[in-house]
Amino acid sequence: MSTLSVEMLAAAPAAPITTAGHARLGIAVLVGIAVIVVLIGRLKLHAFLALTVGTLVLGVAAGAPLEKTVTSFTTGLGSTVAGVGVLIALGSILGRLLADSGGADRIVDTILARAGTRTMPWAMVLIAGVIGLPLFFEVGIVLLVPVVLLVARRGGHSLMRIGIPALAGLSVMHGLVPPHPGPLAAVDAIGADLGVTLALGVLVAVPTAVIAGPLFARYAARWVDVAPPQALIPDAPEQVPDRPRPGFAASVATVLLPVVLMLAKAVTDVVVDDPHHPVQRAADVIGSPLIALLLAVLVGMATLGRGTDSVPASVEKAFAPIAGILLIVGAGGGFKQTLVDAGVGRMILEVSKDWSLSPLLLAWLIAVAIRLATGSATVATLSAAGLVAPLAADMSTTHTALLVLAVGAGSLFFSHVNDAGFWMVKEYFGMSVGETVRTWSLMETVVSVTGLVSVLSLSALL
């Protein structure tokens, strides 16, 4: 059997992979994932080390030179930390400022006063959906997690009962509703109408978020009962009587500042759509996740800093709880990049070309396969959209938009150990790998399947 090096597969996309190559890559993926699960679940090895070892095993099983596997892993780790890692750090600082000043506590008090035990999951999915519309999933998590954890602790709620709806709201926006980057890229690749896709995306997103959020959370809370991680929840500042707390308006405005900036960029992209226009250029800068969160942190130091003992001390305390999270998320990115460089995504595209199915179901299945193999919703969306784009030539405007949504729904299917989001959720909510699979991974599957059913139903009606 010939060797399948990372360099050969990445550099020669025109040459199809042989049947034997398909089998070897498929086995390598299964072996790599199995090693990670066993090392973490059975041997209790730290997830960062398990992901590193699992990546090396994957490379060896695929027949790639060890040095190429190491290069792929370090490249993926570096790019993930450079992107997601910086956002996690800035989000952690903002969360710490909110917590130390009493701003987060003020928000929690207001939510607890307005929403009871039965309505809290519905409130969380609504909040997450609104906040998550213009945000990358990772940014939404770092903004919402402090609020979710404090609501769970202060209100005595099950963490899964309110955490799952928040995650569902973010995930649905991430995969189904433009102007989120994934669906927007699929709209462009397939040539769909943005307005129609947005309208149908909302129609699909609402029932999907309800079923995968508040309804599924009832079962997730029975299967997994974990306490909010104490390391991520500072002592409640209201225990210090003479410490002034910022007002609700100032606290919410600080949290929503990055949301508003990113949403403004998304609107500008649609309305102006000229990379040389000064308004577009300004929006591209201040609406980027890095700048938006950085500005929110700087504003938070002014609006929230008056309630802290020391702003520098709050910033310093923000880094310790996320050190392990950064390493794990980075290693997850390294594992994903190794899969991509090994040609797993291209292998799935080649295998799926001869499938004879409904275009909408085919688009969903292709996105599912790439998502499972690479762990990246974005890679799954772009790859599947590019493959099924020719099918849109004879479709109506409505069905072309539904094709985009089918791809988006498939890209969210069953997040597992090769997805950086899996590790973020695991660490932020203090769960084991098995608990994360039974809650987060199944929730993502519910989102994907419900999204597909909604798309097929609209297809039959429109």
Contacts in CASP RR format, 6 or more apart in sequence:
PFRMAT RR
TARGET T0000
AUTHOR 0000-0000-0000
METHOD contacts of the structure
MODEL  1
MSTLSVEMLAAAPAAPITTAGHARLGIAVLVGIAVIVVLIGRLKLHAFLA
LTVGTLVLGVAAGAPLEKTVTSFTTGLGSTVAGVGVLIALGSILGRLLAD
SGGADRIVDTILARAGTRTMPWAMVLIAGVIGLPLFFEVGIVLLVPVVLL
VARRGGHSLMRIGIPALAGLSVMHGLVPPHPGPLAAVDAIGADLGVTLAL
GVLVAVPTAVIAGPLFARYAARWVDVAPPQALIPDAPEQVPDRPRPGFAA
SVATVLLPVVLMLAKAVTDVVVDDPHHPVQRAADVIGSPLIALLLAVLVG
MATLGRGTDSVPASVEKAFAPIAGILLIVGAGGGFKQTLVDAGVGRMILE
VSKDWSLSPLLLAWLIAVAIRLATGSATVATLSAAGLVAPLAADMSTTHT
ALLVLAVGAGSLFFSHVNDAGFWMVKEYFGMSVGETVRTWSLMETVVSVT
GLVSVLSLSALL
1 20 0 8 1.000
1 21 0 8 1.000
1 24 0 8 1.000
2 18 0 8 1.000
2 20 0 8 1.000
2 21 0 8 1.000
3 63 0 8 1.000
3 64 0 8 1.000
3 65 0 8 1.000
4 17 0 8 1.000
4 21 0 8 1.000
4 24 0 8 1.000
4 25 0 8 1.000
4 62 0 8 1.000
4 63 0 8 1.000
4 64 0 8 1.000
4 342 0 8 1.000
5 63 0 8 1.000
5 64 0 8 1.000
5 65 0 8 1.000
5 68 0 8 1.000
6 59 0 8 1.000
6 64 0 8 1.000
6 65 0 8 1.000
6 68 0 8 1.000
6 69 0 8 1.000
6 71 0 8 1.000
6 72 0 8 1.000
6 338 0 8 1.000
6 341 0 8 1.000
6 342 0 8 1.000
7 65 0 8 1.000
7 68 0 8 1.000
9 17 0 8 1.000
9 341 0 8 1.000
9 342 0 8 1.000
9 343 0 8 1.000
9 346 0 8 1.000
10 341 0 8 1.000
10 343 0 8 1.000
13 346 0 8 1.000
16 350 0 8 1.000
17 25 0 8 1.000
17 343 0 8 1.000
17 346 0 8 1.000
17 347 0 8 1.000
17 350 0 8 1.000
21 347 0 8 1.000
22 347 0 8 1.000
22 350 0 8 1.000
22 351 0 8 1.000
24 61 0 8 1.000
24 62 0 8 1.000
24 63 0 8 1.000
25 62 0 8 1.000
25 342 0 8 1.000
25 343 0 8 1.000
25 344 0 8 1.000
25 347 0 8 1.000
26 344 0 8 1.000
26 347 0 8 1.000
27 61 0 8 1.000
28 58 0 8 1.000
28 59 0 8 1.000
28 61 0 8 1.000
28 62 0 8 1.000
28 63 0 8 1.000
28 342 0 8 1.000
29 58 0 8 1.000
29 339 0 8 1.000
29 344 0 8 1.000
29 373 0 8 1.000
31 57 0 8 1.000
31 58 0 8 1.000
31 61 0 8 1.000
32 54 0 8 1.000
32 55 0 8 1.000
32 57 0 8 1.000
32 58 0 8 1.000
32 61 0 8 1.000
33 416 0 8 1.000
33 417 0 8 1.000
33 418 0 8 1.000
35 50 0 8 1.000
35 53 0 8 1.000
35 54 0 8 1.000
35 57 0 8 1.000
35 58 0 8 1.000
36 50 0 8 1.000
36 51 0 8 1.000
36 53 0 8 1.000
36 54 0 8 1.000
36 335 0 8 1.000
36 417 0 8 1.000
37 417 0 8 1.000
37 433 0 8 1.000
39 45 0 8 1.000
39 49 0 8 1.000
39 50 0 8 1.000
39 53 0 8 1.000
39 54 0 8 1.000
40 47 0 8 1.000
40 50 0 8 1.000
40 433 0 8 1.000
41 432 0 8 1.000
41 433 0 8 1.000
41 434 0 8 1.000
45 53 0 8 1.000
47 328 0 8 1.000
47 331 0 8 1.000
47 423 0 8 1.000
47 426 0 8 1.000
47 433 0 8 1.000
48 324 0 8 1.000
48 327 0 8 1.000
48 328 0 8 1.000
48 331 0 8 1.000
51 328 0 8 1.000
51 331 0 8 1.000
51 332 0 8 1.000
51 334 0 8 1.000
51 335 0 8 1.000
51 417 0 8 1.000
52 73 0 8 1.000
52 331 0 8 1.000
54 335 0 8 1.000
55 69 0 8 1.000
55 72 0 8 1.000
55 73 0 8 1.000
55 331 0 8 1.000
55 334 0 8 1.000
55 335 0 8 1.000
55 338 0 8 1.000
56 66 0 8 1.000
56 69 0 8 1.000
56 70 0 8 1.000
56 73 0 8 1.000
58 69 0 8 1.000
58 335 0 8 1.000
58 338 0 8 1.000
58 339 0 8 1.000
58 342 0 8 1.000
59 66 0 8 1.000
59 69 0 8 1.000
59 338 0 8 1.000
59 342 0 8 1.000
60 66 0 8 1.000
60 69 0 8 1.000
62 342 0 8 1.000
64 342 0 8 1.000
68 341 0 8 1.000
69 338 0 8 1.000
72 334 0 8 1.000
72 337 0 8 1.000
72 338 0 8 1.000
72 340 0 8 1.000
72 341 0 8 1.000
72 342 0 8 1.000
73 331 0 8 1.000
73 334 0 8 1.000
73 335 0 8 1.000
73 337 0 8 1.000
73 338 0 8 1.000
74 334 0 8 1.000
75 334 0 8 1.000
75 337 0 8 1.000
76 330 0 8 1.000
76 333 0 8 1.000
76 334 0 8 1.000
76 336 0 8 1.000
76 337 0 8 1.000
76 338 0 8 1.000
77 330 0 8 1.000
77 331 0 8 1.000
77 332 0 8 1.000
77 333 0 8 1.000
77 334 0 8 1.000
77 337 0 8 1.000
78 330 0 8 1.000
78 334 0 8 1.000
79 333 0 8 1.000
79 337 0 8 1.000
80 329 0 8 1.000
80 330 0 8 1.000
80 332 0 8 1.000
80 333 0 8 1.000
80 334 0 8 1.000
80 336 0 8 1.000
80 420 0 8 1.000
81 326 0 8 1.000
81 329 0 8 1.000
81 330 0 8 1.000
83 290 0 8 1.000
84 138 0 8 1.000
84 329 0 8 1.000
84 330 0 8 1.000
84 420 0 8 1.000
84 424 0 8 1.000
85 326 0 8 1.000
85 329 0 8 1.000
85 330 0 8 1.000
86 290 0 8 1.000
87 136 0 8 1.000
87 138 0 8 1.000
87 139 0 8 1.000
87 142 0 8 1.000
87 289 0 8 1.000
87 290 0 8 1.000
87 293 0 8 1.000
88 138 0 8 1.000
88 142 0 8 1.000
88 322 0 8 1.000
88 325 0 8 1.000
88 326 0 8 1.000
88 329 0 8 1.000
88 424 0 8 1.000
89 318 0 8 1.000
89 319 0 8 1.000
89 322 0 8 1.000
89 326 0 8 1.000
90 142 0 8 1.000
90 290 0 8 1.000
90 293 0 8 1.000
90 294 0 8 1.000
90 296 0 8 1.000
90 297 0 8 1.000
91 139 0 8 1.000
91 142 0 8 1.000
91 143 0 8 1.000
91 293 0 8 1.000
91 297 0 8 1.000
92 142 0 8 1.000
92 318 0 8 1.000
92 319 0 8 1.000
92 321 0 8 1.000
92 322 0 8 1.000
93 297 0 8 1.000
93 314 0 8 1.000
93 315 0 8 1.000
93 318 0 8 1.000
94 142 0 8 1.000
94 143 0 8 1.000
94 254 0 8 1.000
94 255 0 8 1.000
94 293 0 8 1.000
94 296 0 8 1.000
94 297 0 8 1.000
94 300 0 8 1.000
95 104 0 8 1.000
95 142 0 8 1.000
95 146 0 8 1.000
95 318 0 8 1.000
96 234 0 8 1.000
96 314 0 8 1.000
96 315 0 8 1.000
96 317 0 8 1.000
96 318 0 8 1.000
97 297 0 8 1.000
97 300 0 8 1.000
97 301 0 8 1.000
97 304 0 8 1.000
97 305 0 8 1.000
97 308 0 8 1.000
97 311 0 8 1.000
97 314 0 8 1.000
97 315 0 8 1.000
97 318 0 8 1.000
98 104 0 8 1.000
98 107 0 8 1.000
98 146 0 8 1.000
98 251 0 8 1.000
98 254 0 8 1.000
98 255 0 8 1.000
98 304 0 8 1.000
99 105 0 8 1.000
99 146 0 8 1.000
99 150 0 8 1.000
99 233 0 8 1.000
99 234 0 8 1.000
99 237 0 8 1.000
100 234 0 8 1.000
100 237 0 8 1.000
100 304 0 8 1.000
100 307 0 8 1.000
100 308 0 8 1.000
100 309 0 8 1.000
100 314 0 8 1.000
100 317 0 8 1.000
101 237 0 8 1.000
101 245 0 8 1.000
101 246 0 8 1.000
101 304 0 8 1.000
101 305 0 8 1.000
101 306 0 8 1.000
101 307 0 8 1.000
101 308 0 8 1.000
101 314 0 8 1.000
102 237 0 8 1.000
102 238 0 8 1.000
102 243 0 8 1.000
102 245 0 8 1.000
102 246 0 8 1.000
102 251 0 8 1.000
102 304 0 8 1.000
102 307 0 8 1.000
103 245 0 8 1.000
103 246 0 8 1.000
103 247 0 8 1.000
103 250 0 8 1.000
103 251 0 8 1.000
103 304 0 8 1.000
104 146 0 8 1.000
104 147 0 8 1.000
104 150 0 8 1.000
104 251 0 8 1.000
105 150 0 8 1.000
105 154 0 8 1.000
105 236 0 8 1.000
105 237 0 8 1.000
105 238 0 8 1.000
105 245 0 8 1.000
106 245 0 8 1.000
106 246 0 8 1.000
106 247 0 8 1.000
106 248 0 8 1.000
106 251 0 8 1.000
107 147 0 8 1.000
107 248 0 8 1.000
107 251 0 8 1.000
107 252 0 8 1.000
107 255 0 8 1.000
108 147 0 8 1.000
108 150 0 8 1.000
108 151 0 8 1.000
108 154 0 8 1.000
109 154 0 8 1.000
110 248 0 8 1.000
111 120 0 8 1.000
111 123 0 8 1.000
111 147 0 8 1.000
111 151 0 8 1.000
112 151 0 8 1.000
112 154 0 8 1.000
112 155 0 8 1.000
114 123 0 8 1.000
115 122 0 8 1.000
115 123 0 8 1.000
117 157 0 8 1.000
120 151 0 8 1.000
120 157 0 8 1.000
120 161 0 8 1.000
120 162 0 8 1.000
121 161 0 8 1.000
121 162 0 8 1.000
121 164 0 8 1.000
121 165 0 8 1.000
121 213 0 8 1.000
121 214 0 8 1.000
121 217 0 8 1.000
122 165 0 8 1.000
122 214 0 8 1.000
124 148 0 8 1.000
124 151 0 8 1.000
124 162 0 8 1.000
124 163 0 8 1.000
124 165 0 8 1.000
124 166 0 8 1.000
125 165 0 8 1.000
125 166 0 8 1.000
125 168 0 8 1.000
125 169 0 8 1.000
125 209 0 8 1.000
125 210 0 8 1.000
125 213 0 8 1.000
125 214 0 8 1.000
127 144 0 8 1.000
127 147 0 8 1.000
127 166 0 8 1.000
128 140 0 8 1.000
128 144 0 8 1.000
128 165 0 8 1.000
128 166 0 8 1.000
128 167 0 8 1.000
128 168 0 8 1.000
128 169 0 8 1.000
128 170 0 8 1.000
128 173 0 8 1.000
129 169 0 8 1.000
129 170 0 8 1.000
129 172 0 8 1.000
129 173 0 8 1.000
129 209 0 8 1.000
130 259 0 8 1.000
131 140 0 8 1.000
131 143 0 8 1.000
131 144 0 8 1.000
131 170 0 8 1.000
131 256 0 8 1.000
131 259 0 8 1.000
132 140 0 8 1.000
132 169 0 8 1.000
132 170 0 8 1.000
132 173 0 8 1.000
132 174 0 8 1.000
132 180 0 8 1.000
132 259 0 8 1.000
133 173 0 8 1.000
133 177 0 8 1.000
133 179 0 8 1.000
133 180 0 8 1.000
133 259 0 8 1.000
133 263 0 8 1.000
134 179 0 8 1.000
134 180 0 8 1.000
134 259 0 8 1.000
134 262 0 8 1.000
134 263 0 8 1.000
134 265 0 8 1.000
134 266 0 8 1.000
135 143 0 8 1.000
135 170 0 8 1.000
135 173 0 8 1.000
135 258 0 8 1.000
135 259 0 8 1.000
135 262 0 8 1.000
135 289 0 8 1.000
136 174 0 8 1.000
136 181 0 8 1.000
136 289 0 8 1.000
137 170 0 8 1.000
137 171 0 8 1.000
137 174 0 8 1.000
137 377 0 8 1.000
137 421 0 8 1.000
138 420 0 8 1.000
138 421 0 8 1.000
138 424 0 8 1.000
139 258 0 8 1.000
139 262 0 8 1.000
139 289 0 8 1.000
139 293 0 8 1.000
140 170 0 8 1.000
141 167 0 8 1.000
141 170 0 8 1.000
141 421 0 8 1.000
141 424 0 8 1.000
141 425 0 8 1.000
141 428 0 8 1.000
143 255 0 8 1.000
143 258 0 8 1.000
143 259 0 8 1.000
144 166 0 8 1.000
144 170 0 8 1.000
145 232 0 8 1.000
145 428 0 8 1.000
146 232 0 8 1.000
146 233 0 8 1.000
147 255 0 8 1.000
148 159 0 8 1.000
148 162 0 8 1.000
148 163 0 8 1.000
148 166 0 8 1.000
149 159 0 8 1.000
149 228 0 8 1.000
149 229 0 8 1.000
149 232 0 8 1.000
149 233 0 8 1.000
150 228 0 8 1.000
150 233 0 8 1.000
151 157 0 8 1.000
151 162 0 8 1.000
152 158 0 8 1.000
152 159 0 8 1.000
152 162 0 8 1.000
152 163 0 8 1.000
152 228 0 8 1.000
153 228 0 8 1.000
153 233 0 8 1.000
154 236 0 8 1.000
158 221 0 8 1.000
158 225 0 8 1.000
159 226 0 8 1.000
159 227 0 8 1.000
159 228 0 8 1.000
159 429 0 8 1.000
160 217 0 8 1.000
160 220 0 8 1.000
160 221 0 8 1.000
160 223 0 8 1.000
160 224 0 8 1.000
160 225 0 8 1.000
160 226 0 8 1.000
160 439 0 8 1.000
161 217 0 8 1.000
161 218 0 8 1.000
161 220 0 8 1.000
161 221 0 8 1.000
162 217 0 8 1.000
163 217 0 8 1.000
163 429 0 8 1.000
164 212 0 8 1.000
164 213 0 8 1.000
164 216 0 8 1.000
164 217 0 8 1.000
164 220 0 8 1.000
164 221 0 8 1.000
164 439 0 8 1.000
164 440 0 8 1.000
164 443 0 8 1.000
165 209 0 8 1.000
165 213 0 8 1.000
165 214 0 8 1.000
165 217 0 8 1.000
167 213 0 8 1.000
167 425 0 8 1.000
167 440 0 8 1.000
167 443 0 8 1.000
168 208 0 8 1.000
168 209 0 8 1.000
168 212 0 8 1.000
168 213 0 8 1.000
168 216 0 8 1.000
168 217 0 8 1.000
168 443 0 8 1.000
168 447 0 8 1.000
169 209 0 8 1.000
169 213 0 8 1.000
171 212 0 8 1.000
171 412 0 8 1.000
171 443 0 8 1.000
171 444 0 8 1.000
171 447 0 8 1.000
172 205 0 8 1.000
172 208 0 8 1.000
172 209 0 8 1.000
172 212 0 8 1.000
172 447 0 8 1.000
173 180 0 8 1.000
173 205 0 8 1.000
174 180 0 8 1.000
174 182 0 8 1.000
174 377 0 8 1.000
174 412 0 8 1.000
175 182 0 8 1.000
175 183 0 8 1.000
175 377 0 8 1.000
175 381 0 8 1.000
175 408 0 8 1.000
175 409 0 8 1.000
175 411 0 8 1.000
175 412 0 8 1.000
176 183 0 8 1.000
176 201 0 8 1.000
176 204 0 8 1.000
176 205 0 8 1.000
176 208 0 8 1.000
176 405 0 8 1.000
176 408 0 8 1.000
176 409 0 8 1.000
176 451 0 8 1.000
177 183 0 8 1.000
177 198 0 8 1.000
177 201 0 8 1.000
177 202 0 8 1.000
177 205 0 8 1.000
178 184 0 8 1.000
178 187 0 8 1.000
178 194 0 8 1.000
178 195 0 8 1.000
178 197 0 8 1.000
178 198 0 8 1.000
178 201 0 8 1.000
179 194 0 8 1.000
179 198 0 8 1.000
179 266 0 8 1.000
179 267 0 8 1.000
179 269 0 8 1.000
179 270 0 8 1.000
180 266 0 8 1.000
181 378 0 8 1.000
182 377 0 8 1.000
182 378 0 8 1.000
182 381 0 8 1.000
182 382 0 8 1.000
182 408 0 8 1.000
182 411 0 8 1.000
183 197 0 8 1.000
183 201 0 8 1.000
183 381 0 8 1.000
183 404 0 8 1.000
183 405 0 8 1.000
183 408 0 8 1.000
184 194 0 8 1.000
184 269 0 8 1.000
185 378 0 8 1.000
185 381 0 8 1.000
185 382 0 8 1.000
185 385 0 8 1.000
186 192 0 8 1.000
186 381 0 8 1.000
186 382 0 8 1.000
186 385 0 8 1.000
186 404 0 8 1.000
186 407 0 8 1.000
186 408 0 8 1.000
187 193 0 8 1.000
187 194 0 8 1.000
187 197 0 8 1.000
187 401 0 8 1.000
187 404 0 8 1.000
189 382 0 8 1.000
189 385 0 8 1.000
189 386 0 8 1.000
189 389 0 8 1.000
190 385 0 8 1.000
190 386 0 8 1.000
190 388 0 8 1.000
190 389 0 8 1.000
190 392 0 8 1.000
190 400 0 8 1.000
190 403 0 8 1.000
190 404 0 8 1.000
190 407 0 8 1.000
191 389 0 8 1.000
191 392 0 8 1.000
191 400 0 8 1.000
192 392 0 8 1.000
192 397 0 8 1.000
192 400 0 8 1.000
192 401 0 8 1.000
192 403 0 8 1.000
192 404 0 8 1.000
193 397 0 8 1.000
193 400 0 8 1.000
193 401 0 8 1.000
194 270 0 8 1.000
195 401 0 8 1.000
196 397 0 8 1.000
196 398 0 8 1.000
196 400 0 8 1.000
196 401 0 8 1.000
197 401 0 8 1.000
197 404 0 8 1.000
197 405 0 8 1.000
200 398 0 8 1.000
200 401 0 8 1.000
200 402 0 8 1.000
200 405 0 8 1.000
200 458 0 8 1.000
201 401 0 8 1.000
201 405 0 8 1.000
203 454 0 8 1.000
203 458 0 8 1.000
204 405 0 8 1.000
204 409 0 8 1.000
204 451 0 8 1.000
204 454 0 8 1.000
204 455 0 8 1.000
204 458 0 8 1.000
207 450 0 8 1.000
207 454 0 8 1.000
208 409 0 8 1.000
208 447 0 8 1.000
208 450 0 8 1.000
208 451 0 8 1.000
208 454 0 8 1.000
209 447 0 8 1.000
211 446 0 8 1.000
211 450 0 8 1.000
212 443 0 8 1.000
212 446 0 8 1.000
212 447 0 8 1.000
212 450 0 8 1.000
213 443 0 8 1.000
216 442 0 8 1.000
216 443 0 8 1.000
216 446 0 8 1.000
220 438 0 8 1.000
220 439 0 8 1.000
220 442 0 8 1.000
220 443 0 8 1.000
223 435 0 8 1.000
223 438 0 8 1.000
223 439 0 8 1.000
224 431 0 8 1.000
224 435 0 8 1.000
224 438 0 8 1.000
224 439 0 8 1.000
226 429 0 8 1.000
226 430 0 8 1.000
226 431 0 8 1.000
226 435 0 8 1.000
228 429 0 8 1.000
229 428 0 8 1.000
229 429 0 8 1.000
229 430 0 8 1.000
231 320 0 8 1.000
231 321 0 8 1.000
232 321 0 8 1.000
232 428 0 8 1.000
234 317 0 8 1.000
237 243 0 8 1.000
237 245 0 8 1.000
237 307 0 8 1.000
238 245 0 8 1.000
243 307 0 8 1.000
244 306 0 8 1.000
244 307 0 8 1.000
245 307 0 8 1.000
246 303 0 8 1.000
246 304 0 8 1.000
246 306 0 8 1.000
246 307 0 8 1.000
250 303 0 8 1.000
250 304 0 8 1.000
251 303 0 8 1.000
251 304 0 8 1.000
253 303 0 8 1.000
254 296 0 8 1.000
254 299 0 8 1.000
254 300 0 8 1.000
254 303 0 8 1.000
254 304 0 8 1.000
255 296 0 8 1.000
257 292 0 8 1.000
257 295 0 8 1.000
257 296 0 8 1.000
257 299 0 8 1.000
258 289 0 8 1.000
258 292 0 8 1.000
258 293 0 8 1.000
258 295 0 8 1.000
258 296 0 8 1.000
261 286 0 8 1.000
261 287 0 8 1.000
261 291 0 8 1.000
261 292 0 8 1.000
261 295 0 8 1.000
262 287 0 8 1.000
262 288 0 8 1.000
262 289 0 8 1.000
262 292 0 8 1.000
264 283 0 8 1.000
264 286 0 8 1.000
264 287 0 8 1.000
265 283 0 8 1.000
265 284 0 8 1.000
265 286 0 8 1.000
265 287 0 8 1.000
265 288 0 8 1.000
268 279 0 8 1.000
268 280 0 8 1.000
268 283 0 8 1.000
268 284 0 8 1.000
269 280 0 8 1.000
269 283 0 8 1.000
272 279 0 8 1.000
272 280 0 8 1.000
272 283 0 8 1.000
273 280 0 8 1.000
274 280 0 8 1.000
275 281 0 8 1.000
275 284 0 8 1.000
285 291 0 8 1.000
286 292 0 8 1.000
286 295 0 8 1.000
301 311 0 8 1.000
305 311 0 8 1.000
305 314 0 8 1.000
308 314 0 8 1.000
324 427 0 8 1.000
325 423 0 8 1.000
325 424 0 8 1.000
325 427 0 8 1.000
325 428 0 8 1.000
328 423 0 8 1.000
328 426 0 8 1.000
328 427 0 8 1.000
329 420 0 8 1.000
329 421 0 8 1.000
329 423 0 8 1.000
329 424 0 8 1.000
329 427 0 8 1.000
330 420 0 8 1.000
331 423 0 8 1.000
332 417 0 8 1.000
332 418 0 8 1.000
332 419 0 8 1.000
332 420 0 8 1.000
332 423 0 8 1.000
333 420 0 8 1.000
335 417 0 8 1.000
335 418 0 8 1.000
336 374 0 8 1.000
336 375 0 8 1.000
336 376 0 8 1.000
336 418 0 8 1.000
336 419 0 8 1.000
336 420 0 8 1.000
339 345 0 8 1.000
339 373 0 8 1.000
339 374 0 8 1.000
339 375 0 8 1.000
339 418 0 8 1.000
340 374 0 8 1.000
340 376 0 8 1.000
340 379 0 8 1.000
344 373 0 8 1.000
344 374 0 8 1.000
345 370 0 8 1.000
345 373 0 8 1.000
345 374 0 8 1.000
345 379 0 8 1.000
345 383 0 8 1.000
347 373 0 8 1.000
348 366 0 8 1.000
348 369 0 8 1.000
348 370 0 8 1.000
348 373 0 8 1.000
348 383 0 8 1.000
349 366 0 8 1.000
349 370 0 8 1.000
349 383 0 8 1.000
349 387 0 8 1.000
351 369 0 8 1.000
352 362 0 8 1.000
352 365 0 8 1.000
352 366 0 8 1.000
352 369 0 8 1.000
352 387 0 8 1.000
353 387 0 8 1.000
355 362 0 8 1.000
355 365 0 8 1.000
357 365 0 8 1.000
359 388 0 8 1.000
359 391 0 8 1.000
359 395 0 8 1.000
359 403 0 8 1.000
360 399 0 8 1.000
360 402 0 8 1.000
360 403 0 8 1.000
360 406 0 8 1.000
360 452 0 8 1.000
360 455 0 8 1.000
360 456 0 8 1.000
360 459 0 8 1.000
361 406 0 8 1.000
361 452 0 8 1.000
361 456 0 8 1.000
362 388 0 8 1.000
362 391 0 8 1.000
363 384 0 8 1.000
363 385 0 8 1.000
363 388 0 8 1.000
363 391 0 8 1.000
363 403 0 8 1.000
363 406 0 8 1.000
363 407 0 8 1.000
363 410 0 8 1.000
364 406 0 8 1.000
364 407 0 8 1.000
364 409 0 8 1.000
364 410 0 8 1.000
364 448 0 8 1.000
364 452 0 8 1.000
364 455 0 8 1.000
365 410 0 8 1.000
366 383 0 8 1.000
366 384 0 8 1.000
366 387 0 8 1.000
366 388 0 8 1.000
366 407 0 8 1.000
367 380 0 8 1.000
367 381 0 8 1.000
367 383 0 8 1.000
367 384 0 8 1.000
367 406 0 8 1.000
367 407 0 8 1.000
367 408 0 8 1.000
367 409 0 8 1.000
367 410 0 8 1.000
367 411 0 8 1.000
367 413 0 8 1.000
368 380 0 8 1.000
368 410 0 8 1.000
368 411 0 8 1.000
368 413 0 8 1.000
368 414 0 8 1.000
368 448 0 8 1.000
370 379 0 8 1.000
370 380 0 8 1.000
370 383 0 8 1.000
370 384 0 8 1.000
370 411 0 8 1.000
371 377 0 8 1.000
371 379 0 8 1.000
371 380 0 8 1.000
371 410 0 8 1.000
371 411 0 8 1.000
371 412 0 8 1.000
371 413 0 8 1.000
371 414 0 8 1.000
371 415 0 8 1.000
372 413 0 8 1.000
372 414 0 8 1.000
372 416 0 8 1.000
373 418 0 8 1.000
374 380 0 8 1.000
374 418 0 8 1.000
375 415 0 8 1.000
375 416 0 8 1.000
375 418 0 8 1.000
375 419 0 8 1.000
376 419 0 8 1.000
377 408 0 8 1.000
377 411 0 8 1.000
377 412 0 8 1.000
377 419 0 8 1.000
378 411 0 8 1.000
380 407 0 8 1.000
380 408 0 8 1.000
380 410 0 8 1.000
380 411 0 8 1.000
381 407 0 8 1.000
381 408 0 8 1.000
381 411 0 8 1.000
384 407 0 8 1.000
384 410 0 8 1.000
384 411 0 8 1.000
385 404 0 8 1.000
385 407 0 8 1.000
388 403 0 8 1.000
388 407 0 8 1.000
391 403 0 8 1.000
392 399 0 8 1.000
392 400 0 8 1.000
392 403 0 8 1.000
395 403 0 8 1.000
398 462 0 8 1.000
399 459 0 8 1.000
399 462 0 8 1.000
402 455 0 8 1.000
402 458 0 8 1.000
402 459 0 8 1.000
402 462 0 8 1.000
405 451 0 8 1.000
405 455 0 8 1.000
406 452 0 8 1.000
406 455 0 8 1.000
409 447 0 8 1.000
409 448 0 8 1.000
409 449 0 8 1.000
409 451 0 8 1.000
409 452 0 8 1.000
409 455 0 8 1.000
410 448 0 8 1.000
410 452 0 8 1.000
411 448 0 8 1.000
412 444 0 8 1.000
412 447 0 8 1.000
412 448 0 8 1.000
413 444 0 8 1.000
413 445 0 8 1.000
413 448 0 8 1.000
413 449 0 8 1.000
414 441 0 8 1.000
414 442 0 8 1.000
414 444 0 8 1.000
414 445 0 8 1.000
414 448 0 8 1.000
415 421 0 8 1.000
415 422 0 8 1.000
415 440 0 8 1.000
415 441 0 8 1.000
415 444 0 8 1.000
416 422 0 8 1.000
416 437 0 8 1.000
416 441 0 8 1.000
417 423 0 8 1.000
417 433 0 8 1.000
422 436 0 8 1.000
422 440 0 8 1.000
422 441 0 8 1.000
425 431 0 8 1.000
425 436 0 8 1.000
425 440 0 8 1.000
426 432 0 8 1.000
426 433 0 8 1.000
426 435 0 8 1.000
426 436 0 8 1.000
426 440 0 8 1.000
429 436 0 8 1.000
431 439 0 8 1.000
431 440 0 8 1.000
END
